[in-house]
Amino acid sequence: MHLSTVKGIGPVLRQGTEARAIRNTPSVYELASQAIKAGHGLAAEIDRRGLGETVDLTRAAFDLPVSHPDPAHLHLTGTGLTHLGSASARDAMHAKLEGAENLTDSMKMFRMGLEGGRPAQGEVGAQPEWFYKGNGYAAVAPGAALEAPGFAEDGGEEPEIAGIYLIGPTGAPHRIGWALGNEFSDHVTERVNYLWLAHSKLRVASFGPEILVGDLPSDVRGTSRILRDGKTVWEKPFLSGEANMSHTLANLEHHHFKYSIFRQPGDLHVHYFGTATLSFADGIKTQAGDTFEIEVADFGQPLRNTLTFAPKEKGATRVHQL
């Protein structure tokens, strides 16, 4: 089953081709919170509430599929170098023309995942690359613009799968489901020096429109494209799911939620799991007005966002003494 949030209607359940509003449900956050409190799954909670009007998702305007009443309690984070082939794109950005015995840090991290990222169930594997993107104020709804800051050198898409989690009252993470994600980044800044990865990731991001509830397929196949003036200027298939990854999802989830700060009751998490496909790696320079489109049949409606750039600010940010 799939969950989304449609403007003017609220939470919607899709099963197969039929989508219907969920009765007496102000938000997916409230729905998930009550399911945890009742000790049952989302399907049981929806059955308890019942379904209402039919919704045409092909014509719908979407909000974020889930959000927190206080945006400061929604955490946007991610892991990189997790997909087979992802290191080649990253390493091309970080290449130092060194011999095989002098691997770049990107390749070392990727190799750690290949060798130890798939531990036996219940065991802890290699620690992945991890990054912070922001809080709920950086979460952009499907269909809305991804705005790069005025000081940005680039605004590039990253087609990914995002896991969506709600922390229960005891501090246990509960997975709501999976969504398409555009983990928007500044690849030109990152290319200058890998220690600027943290700067390059502090950008807005989008996810949705639909949340896939249940297990993520092991082999996820989709398409990422860039549209400019109504024409496709770049298009490429992308792969995700554990069959195409150097880490298990459970290992990546552990290395995020092992930190107690990320297990605070009531907090919402959107965690991006990485990609091996970037238009930047193919020499594409994005422009204001471009539309990013990420599409996977298993996830229903595609994720679309336009690209804009904020005006450049003059001078340094001023700090006021109290």
BELGI-V895181 format. One record per pair of residues at least 12 apart in sequence whose ideal C-beta (glycine too) atoms are under 6 Angstrom apart, sorted by the first residue. I is the first residue (numbers start at 1). GAP is how many residues later the second one is. D is the distance in whole Angstrom. If there is no record, write none. Layout:
i=I gap=GAP d=D
i=I gap=GAP d=D
This chain:
i=1 gap=14 d=5
i=1 gap=212 d=5
i=2 gap=12 d=4
i=2 gap=208 d=4
i=2 gap=210 d=6
i=2 gap=298 d=6
i=3 gap=25 d=6
i=3 gap=208 d=4
i=4 gap=61 d=5
i=4 gap=205 d=5
i=4 gap=206 d=5
i=5 gap=58 d=4
i=5 gap=60 d=5
i=6 gap=49 d=6
i=6 gap=54 d=5
i=7 gap=54 d=4
i=7 gap=56 d=6
i=9 gap=12 d=5
i=11 gap=14 d=5
i=11 gap=17 d=5
i=12 gap=43 d=5
i=13 gap=33 d=6
i=19 gap=36 d=5
i=19 gap=38 d=5
i=20 gap=31 d=4
i=20 gap=34 d=5
i=21 gap=31 d=4
i=21 gap=32 d=5
i=21 gap=34 d=6
i=22 gap=24 d=6
i=22 gap=27 d=6
i=23 gap=26 d=5
i=23 gap=27 d=5
i=23 gap=29 d=5
i=24 gap=25 d=5
i=25 gap=24 d=6
i=28 gap=38 d=4
i=29 gap=37 d=6
i=32 gap=134 d=5
i=32 gap=144 d=5
i=36 gap=132 d=5
i=36 gap=138 d=6
i=42 gap=171 d=6
i=57 gap=244 d=5
i=62 gap=80 d=4
i=62 gap=81 d=6
i=62 gap=147 d=4
i=63 gap=78 d=5
i=64 gap=75 d=6
i=64 gap=77 d=5
i=65 gap=143 d=4
i=65 gap=146 d=5
i=68 gap=68 d=5
i=68 gap=200 d=4
i=71 gap=64 d=6
i=71 gap=65 d=3
i=71 gap=66 d=5
i=72 gap=63 d=5
i=73 gap=194 d=5
i=74 gap=61 d=6
i=74 gap=62 d=3
i=74 gap=194 d=5
i=75 gap=194 d=5
i=76 gap=57 d=4
i=76 gap=58 d=5
i=76 gap=62 d=6
i=76 gap=129 d=6
i=76 gap=194 d=5
i=77 gap=55 d=5
i=77 gap=194 d=5
i=78 gap=53 d=5
i=78 gap=105 d=6
i=78 gap=194 d=3
i=79 gap=49 d=4
i=79 gap=50 d=6
i=79 gap=51 d=6
i=79 gap=173 d=5
i=79 gap=195 d=6
i=80 gap=49 d=4
i=80 gap=194 d=5
i=81 gap=28 d=5
i=81 gap=29 d=5
i=81 gap=48 d=5
i=82 gap=46 d=6
i=82 gap=163 d=5
i=82 gap=165 d=5
i=82 gap=192 d=4
i=83 gap=161 d=6
i=83 gap=162 d=5
i=83 gap=191 d=5
i=83 gap=193 d=4
i=84 gap=160 d=6
i=84 gap=162 d=6
i=85 gap=191 d=4
i=86 gap=190 d=4
i=87 gap=19 d=6
i=87 gap=20 d=6
i=87 gap=23 d=3
i=89 gap=189 d=5
i=89 gap=192 d=4
i=90 gap=16 d=5
i=91 gap=13 d=6
i=91 gap=15 d=5
i=91 gap=16 d=5
i=93 gap=98 d=4
i=94 gap=12 d=5
i=94 gap=100 d=5
i=105 gap=89 d=6
i=109 gap=20 d=5
i=112 gap=14 d=5
i=113 gap=13 d=6
i=113 gap=133 d=4
i=113 gap=134 d=5
i=114 gap=132 d=5
i=117 gap=129 d=5
i=117 gap=130 d=4
i=117 gap=134 d=6
i=118 gap=130 d=5
i=119 gap=132 d=6
i=125 gap=126 d=4
i=127 gap=128 d=5
i=128 gap=119 d=6
i=128 gap=124 d=6
i=128 gap=127 d=6
i=131 gap=70 d=4
i=133 gap=68 d=5
i=133 gap=72 d=6
i=138 gap=66 d=5
i=140 gap=64 d=5
i=140 gap=66 d=4
i=142 gap=66 d=5
i=142 gap=67 d=4
i=142 gap=161 d=5
i=143 gap=161 d=6
i=145 gap=161 d=5
i=145 gap=163 d=5
i=146 gap=38 d=5
i=146 gap=58 d=5
i=146 gap=159 d=5
i=146 gap=161 d=6
i=147 gap=161 d=5
i=147 gap=163 d=6
i=148 gap=161 d=5
i=149 gap=161 d=5
i=150 gap=160 d=5
i=150 gap=161 d=5
i=150 gap=162 d=4
i=150 gap=163 d=5
i=152 gap=34 d=5
i=153 gap=33 d=6
i=153 gap=35 d=4
i=153 gap=36 d=5
i=154 gap=32 d=5
i=154 gap=33 d=5
i=154 gap=34 d=4
i=155 gap=131 d=5
i=155 gap=152 d=5
i=156 gap=29 d=6
i=156 gap=31 d=5
i=156 gap=124 d=5
i=156 gap=130 d=6
i=157 gap=25 d=5
i=157 gap=135 d=4
i=158 gap=25 d=4
i=158 gap=27 d=6
i=158 gap=117 d=5
i=159 gap=65 d=4
i=159 gap=79 d=5
i=159 gap=116 d=6
i=159 gap=135 d=4
i=160 gap=21 d=5
i=160 gap=23 d=5
i=160 gap=112 d=5
i=160 gap=113 d=6
i=160 gap=115 d=5
i=161 gap=17 d=6
i=161 gap=79 d=5
i=161 gap=112 d=5
i=162 gap=17 d=5
i=162 gap=19 d=4
i=162 gap=45 d=5
i=162 gap=108 d=5
i=162 gap=110 d=5
i=163 gap=15 d=6
i=163 gap=108 d=5
i=164 gap=12 d=4
i=164 gap=13 d=6
i=164 gap=106 d=6
i=165 gap=104 d=4
i=166 gap=102 d=6
i=167 gap=96 d=6
i=167 gap=97 d=6
i=167 gap=98 d=5
i=167 gap=100 d=5
i=169 gap=96 d=5
i=171 gap=92 d=4
i=171 gap=94 d=6
i=173 gap=84 d=5
i=177 gap=34 d=4
i=177 gap=35 d=5
i=177 gap=36 d=4
i=178 gap=34 d=5
i=178 gap=38 d=5
i=179 gap=28 d=5
i=179 gap=29 d=5
i=179 gap=32 d=5
i=180 gap=114 d=5
i=180 gap=119 d=5
i=180 gap=123 d=4
i=181 gap=26 d=4
i=181 gap=91 d=5
i=182 gap=24 d=5
i=182 gap=110 d=6
i=182 gap=112 d=6
i=182 gap=121 d=6
i=182 gap=123 d=6
i=183 gap=22 d=5
i=183 gap=89 d=4
i=184 gap=19 d=5
i=184 gap=20 d=6
i=184 gap=21 d=5
i=185 gap=15 d=5
i=185 gap=16 d=6
i=185 gap=18 d=6
i=186 gap=14 d=4
i=187 gap=93 d=4
i=206 gap=99 d=5
i=207 gap=63 d=6
i=209 gap=92 d=5
i=210 gap=89 d=6
i=210 gap=90 d=4
i=210 gap=91 d=6
i=212 gap=87 d=6
i=217 gap=24 d=5
i=217 gap=81 d=6
i=218 gap=23 d=5
i=218 gap=24 d=5
i=218 gap=25 d=4
i=219 gap=22 d=5
i=219 gap=24 d=4
i=220 gap=20 d=4
i=220 gap=21 d=4
i=221 gap=18 d=6
i=222 gap=16 d=6
i=222 gap=73 d=6
i=222 gap=74 d=3
i=223 gap=14 d=6
i=223 gap=72 d=5
i=224 gap=12 d=6
i=224 gap=14 d=5
i=224 gap=53 d=6
i=224 gap=70 d=5
i=225 gap=68 d=5
i=226 gap=53 d=6
i=226 gap=64 d=5
i=227 gap=64 d=4
i=228 gap=62 d=5
i=234 gap=45 d=5
i=234 gap=50 d=5
i=236 gap=41 d=5
i=238 gap=39 d=4
i=256 gap=15 d=6
i=286 gap=21 d=6
i=288 gap=19 d=6
i=288 gap=20 d=6
i=288 gap=21 d=5
i=290 gap=17 d=5
i=291 gap=13 d=6
i=291 gap=15 d=5
i=292 gap=13 d=5
